[in-house]
């Protein structure tokens, strides 16, 4: 069952964030994931959530997403992200179509 990681990103240091992307994006594929969407063109349809940038990743399952996030390869990139942007993220498993 596929799993998705949704990340709300507010970049405050574009130079450091660019370096994060150079290091971090390859770790996604290395763990069986892929970037489905990334955009600064985000529209709030309901509620008070006003993200600046959204990133959507897909993995085979929640365990794969967790392994990627906890991996030593990603942790090096993650430190750059933490210094370059405020982020919030969640992982969720897709439900089978009914």
N, C-alpha and C positions, 0 to 999 in steps of 0.2 A: 504494500500500500504506500503510495507516494507520500512524501512529507514536504512541507514548505516552510522556509524561514522567511519571515517578513521583518525588514529592518527600516526603522524611521531614523533618518540621518540628518543632523544639523551640523554642517561643516563650519568650523571657525578658523582652521588653518589649512587652506587649499594646497599648499606645497607639501606639507606632511601627509595630507590625505591622499595626494597623488602617489606618494611613495607607498602608502598603505595599500592602495589598489594594485600597484606593481607587485608587491609581495603577497597580498592576500588573495587576489582573484585566482591565480594558478592553484592555490590550495583547495579551492572548491572542486575543480575538475579532478584533482588528485584523489579526492575522497568520493568520487562518483556523482558529484553535484553539477548543477549548471545554473547560470544566471538566466532567469526567465524575463525579468523586466528590471529596469533601472530608470528612474525619471525624476526630474525636478518639476515637471508639469503635473502637479497633483491638485485635484479638486476635492474639497470636502463636500460630500453630498448630504450628510446629516451629522449632528453632534458638534462637539467643540474641538475635535482632533484636527490640527492644522500642521501636518508634516511638511517639511521643506523638500525632502527627497525620500523616495521609497525604493527599496531594493527587494526583489522577490527571487529567492533561490529554491531550486527543487532538488530533493535527494530521494533515493529509493525508499527510505523509511525514516522514522524518527531516530532510530539508533545511528544510522549513517550521518544524520545531521548533527547529532550529539558528538559522535566520534570526530567529525570535522571540526566542530567548535572547540573541542578539548585537545585537538592534536597539537603537538609541539610546533609543527610548521605554521599553523595558524596563530598560535600564541605570540610568535615573534611579530607578525603583522598586526595582531590585535593591540599590542602595546602602542603602536603608532596610531591606530584608530582612536584609542582612548585619549591620546594627547591632541588629536586633530579635530575631533568631532564629538558632539553629544549624540549618543545613539540609544535606541530602545529596540529590542528584538524579541520575537517569539518564534517558536517552532510549533507546527501543527500537523497532525496526520490527516490525510484526505479520507473522507468517508466514501465507501463504495456507492456508486450511483444506484438509486432505487427505481 
